Amino acid sequence: MAPQPPSPSPTPEKSDKEVAAEFTSYYLQRATKEFAEDLDKNDALHVLIGALQQGTALFSPEEQRRIVTTAASSTRGA
């Protein structure tokens, strides 16, 4: 089962800040699932978390909005 992104707000239009926060949460949940076994063994967990958080900066605000919107709509349809 895929990690659930944060619940969408009641208004369809979210601010860039809201989208960025939801995207970061979604991105970290997905990465955590993918690296679950490594996280159990990794002594440098804080380094990995920092690297993952920095990775969110690679996505433009438009890409983040698209991903958050797609993830929210797929969750409602599930």
Beta strands, then each sheet from edge to edge (+ up, - down):
end
